[in-house]
Amino acid sequence: MKLLTPYLEEMIKREAADLFLTVGSPPSLRVEGKLVEFDMKPLNHDAIEAIINDVLSEEQKHDFATNLELNIALTGAAGERFRANFFYQQHHRGMVIRRIKAKIPTAEQLKLPPIYNKTVMEKRGLILMVGSVASGKSTSMAVMLEYRNMHGSGHIVTIEDPIEFVHEHHNCIFTQREVGIDTLSYSIALKNALRQSPDMIVIGEIRDRETMENALVFCETGHLCMATLHANNSNQAIERIVNLFPEEQQKQIYITLSQNLKAIFSQRLVTNVRGGLTLATEVLINQALARQLIAEGKVKELKDLMEKSRDQGMNTFDQCLLDFVKTGEISIEVALREADNPNNLKLRINQEMLNRELIDGTPSPQIDYGKGNAPAKNSEDF
């Protein structure tokens, strides 16, 4: 891996989140959400081929050629961990490498809502971590698992592609299985998971109906199951799950979800006023009224329930964004850009400014909906 090592070392030095290596472009890093190019010529076909052939084993080369995609975990010279995705584009090969922080942070360091750690201590049910790519899902899930590791007990089986965070055995025993290395497929690993006497099963990502069916079986047999899913918010997550199934089964899936779901944690990383990234969250807890709405397929009504249930640990994205605006964490421009309902959020911000004026007796500052706040020199990255 000697050809790739200089890029990885620079990645660590710059505390970059991602490394991009593709034909026709200089190597680039994502630093605090912005792309930064290396001071060198664009990579050509031969340079990319040399790096890839230096990194991959013969078996991995075969898998890449067969599937035209490959996901693997890499370990640097000093033990640093990376997640690498290899792909084809315009008849050339390329790769994107994500740095995985070696030390698992705490919920306090990431400013996760306390309900995250409370929920992961449940005995049974389904916990979903949803968001887009690079929204911090894997990191938050690792934080929750480590909390259970330190404060609970039992056997935790994870099925991942690839393994990102390595957990040591503390109060829990961890069995971490990587697809393609420790097991041939998600399907085979999931079918054998119940034979391994687990207390909790973690699925790296729900991508298809079979995986979702297995997750529901785990819950119905009295296990806690946690998984990630690509969706923008709680509503979309439920609808996406239901739409994995044929129409004639969907009514029953709503009912099954209502009976087994514990919580949906939705995440987005938004640009803060320092130029870094701040985690915005939406939390749905499956309490009595939520269960009823899900069972009846009234998913759109969950937003209103979340807004009215902050005392139970729930909130919508827009409520979280409004809180950030009030504390000066993010600009109004960013809040409106990230909002699920920008018009409604704009009205709430206006009302907040009016209330502040009435209470303080001072004129509200003029709201700039276009430019937002200028970032400071120092920034933080999630």
N, C-alpha and C positions, 0 to 999 in steps of 0.2 A: 504493500500500500504506500510505497515511498513516493510515488508521483502525486498522490492526493494529499499527503501529509502537510506540505507547506500551506495548502489552502485551508486545511483544518486548523493549523496553528494560528493562522491569521484570523480565522473565524473566532477562535477562543480569545485571542488578544483583543479583538474589537467587540467582544461580547455580542456577536451577531446571532440572530435567530436562524437564518437560512443561508445556504450557499447554492448558487445557481451556476451550473456548468453546461453550456449549450453551444452548438456550432454557430459561428457568425457573431458572437457577442463576447466581450471580455468577461472573465469570471466576475461574479457580482455577489455582494452580501446584502442581506436585509438587516439593517441596523436601526433599531427604534422605529420600525415600520417603514423606513425609507431604503430604496435600493442604492447601493454604493458600489461603483465599478472599481476593479483593480486597475492600477496604472500599467496596463500592458495591452498588447494587441489582441484582437478577437481570436478566440480559439477556432482552429480549423478541424476538419473531420479526423485527420490522423491524430491530433492531440487528444481529442475526446476518446477515440478508440484506445489509445495507449493507456489512458487513465482507467477506463472501464476494465480493460483486460488485466490491468495490474491489480485491481481491487477484487474482482469476482473469482470465485473458485470455478472449476470446470462444471460442476453440477449447477451452479448458479448461472453460468453462461448458457447452459442448455435450457434452463427454465426461462431465462430472459428471451432467448431466441424463439422458444415455443409459444410463450404467452404474450410477448411484446411488451410486457410490464414486469417489474420486479421490485419488491419491497424487502429490505433487509436492515438489520441493525449492524452498526460498525462500532469498533472500539479503538480509540486513539492510543498513542504510545504511552500516555500517562494515565490511561484508564478512562478517558472521557468517552461518553456514549453519544452516538449519532443515529438518526433514522434516515435511511437513504431510499429514494424512489428513482428507479431507472426507467426510461421510456424511449419511444421512438417518436420523432417529429420530422416531417418532410424528408424521409429516408435517412435521417441521421439519428444517432443515439445521443441521449443527454441524461442529466441527473440533477436532482434537487436534494440537498442534504440538510436536515434539521438537527440542530444541537439540542441534546437532552441534558438538562442540568443534573449533575451527579447526585447532589443532595436534594432529597425531597423536602420542599418547603412546608411550612405549617399553614393552617387555615388563617391564622392571625397575620402571617406575612403576606398572604395573598388577599387578605381582607374578604375572605369568604363569609357568607352569612352563617351564623351558628347552627342553623337548621341542617346544613350539610353534614356536619359531624354527628349530630343527633340522629339523623336518618340512617346513616351507615351502621349504626348499632342495632338496627331492627333485626328480628329473628327471621322473618320471611317477607316475601313480596318482591316487587320489581322497582328498581331505581333507574331512571333514564337520565343520562347526561347528554344534552343536545346542543348543537351549535354548528356553525360552518367550519370549514377547514381552518386551522390555526386560530381557534377561539379559546384555547386553553383547556379543552375537555380532558385530555389525557393527564395534564398536570393536576387538575382539580380532583380527578378520580384517584390519582396516586396519593394525594393528600388525605382523602377520605379513607383509603385502604390503610395507610400508615397509622391513622388515628385508631382504627379498629385493631390494628396490630398491637398498638401500645396499650389500649384500654379494654380490649375484649379478649376473646379466646376462640379456638376452633381452627378448622382447616379451610383455607381459602385457595380455590383453584382458579387460575386465570388462563384464558385462551386468547392469545394476542398475535397480531401480524403487522410489525414485529413487536417483541418485548421492548418497552421503552424504559420504564423505571424498574430497577431490581430491588425487591424488598427482602430484607433480612428477616430471619425468624426471631420474633420477640415473644409476645404472648400467643401469637398465631403461627401455625405452620403454613408456609406458602409453597404451592406447586404452580410454577409459572411455565406454561407450555407455549412455544412459538411455532406457528403454522409454517410448515416447510422444513423445520429442523427437528422439533420434538413430536410433531404429529403431521400426517400428510395433508389434512384439511380441517377447516372449521367443523365440517359435518361429522367427521370421524371423532374428533376430540369431544364435541358436544354429546354424541351418542354414548361415549364412555365416561363422561364426567360424573354421572350419578353413581358409577361403580367405584369411585375413588373416595367415597364417604365425605363429601364436602359439606361444610356449613354455609359457605358462600361461594357463588360461581360468578366470575367476571368475564364478560364477553367483550373483546376489544372493539367490535363494531357490528351492529345489526345491519346486514346488507340485503337480506332476502327473506322470503317467507319461512323457509326451513329453520333458519337461525331464530326468527321470532317465535316460531312454534316451540322450539326447544326452550327458549327463555320462559315462556308461559308454563311449560311442563315443570321446569325447575321450581317455579313459584308455587304451583298447585301441589307439588309434593313436599312443601314445607321448607323450602330453601330461600335464602336471600340471593337475588340475582341483580347484578349491576351491569349496565351496558351503555355504550355511546351510540348515537344516532345522528345523522346529518339532517337537521331541520332548523328553522329560524327561531321557533318559539314552541311553547307547549301545545298550542292548538295544532300547529302543523305536524308536530311529532305524532300526536294521536291519529290524525288523518292519514299520515304516511303509513303508519303501522296497519291501520284498517285497510288501506288500499293495496297492501301486499297480498290480500286474500281475495278470492272470488266474491262476486257480489252476493251470492246466496249465503256466504258465511259471515258477512260483515256485521250483521245485527248481533250475532253471537259473540264476535270478537269484541264489540263494544262492551258487552256484558262481562266477558272474561277479563278484559282490561280493568273494568271498574272494580272487579273483585280482587285483583292482584296488584294493581299499581300502588306504590307507596308515594313516589314523588317524581316530578320532572324538574330538573335543574337546567335552565337554558342560559347560554353564555354568549357574550360578544365582547371583543376587545375594542375599546373606543379611544380615540386620541385625546389625551388630556392637555391642559394648558401649558404643561412643561415640555410638550412634544413627545412624551412617552405614551405608554398604553395603560389604560385602566380597565379593570374587569367590571362589566355591567351584567347583572343577573336578573333572571325572571324565575320565580319559584312557584310551583304548583304542588300543594300537598293534597293527597287524595282523602279528604275528610268526607263526612256523610253527604253533604250537598254536592260535592264534586263527584262522588261515586254515582249519585243519582243522575247528574247531568251527562256523565260519560256513558252510563248504561243506556240512556235514552238517545244517545247520539247528538246531544245538544252541546257540541264542543265549543261553538262560538260564544256561548254564555259563560264559559270559564273565565274569560278576561274580566268580566264584571265581578265575578266571585273573588278572583285574586285581588282586585283593587280594594274590595271591602273586607279582606281577611288578613290585613297586615299584622293584627294581633296574634295570628296563628303562624306567622313566619312567611306568609305569602306576599308576593308583589309582582307587578308587571314590569316589563322593560321600561315603559314610559315613566312609571313611578320612580324607578331607579335613576333614570336620566334626569328627571326633575330634581331629585335629591342632589345629584352631582352639580347641577346648575346652581342650586341654592348655596352649596358649599364652595363654589368656585373651582371645582375639580375639572369641569369641562366647559367649553364655550356653548352658547346658545346655538350657534351654527351647527356644531357637532351633534348636539342633542337632537335637533330637528332632523338632521340627516340620518341619524340612527333610529329614530322613533318608528314604532309600528303605526302610529296615528299622528303624523306631524301637526295637522291642524288642531287636534284636540290638545296636544302638548303645548302648542303655541298659546292657546287660550289659557291654559293653566299657568304658564310662565307669566303672561300678562296679569293674571289675577294675583299671582304671588308678588309681583312688583307693586301692584295697587295696594295689597294688604300691608306690605312693608312701609309704603308711603303713609298709610292711615295710622299705623302703629307708631312709627318713628317721627312722624310729622315733618319729614323731609322729602323733597321731590325724588321720585324714582329715577335712576339713571336711564339715559336713553338706550333702548335695546337695539343692538345691531344684529339683525338677522342675516346679514350677508357675510361680513368678514370674520366674525368671531374674535376670540382673544388671541393675541400673538403669543406663541410659545416662548418660554424662557430658555436661557442657554442650557440649564441643567434639566435633564429629563430622566424618567424612570421607565423601565421596561417590565412588562408583566412576566 
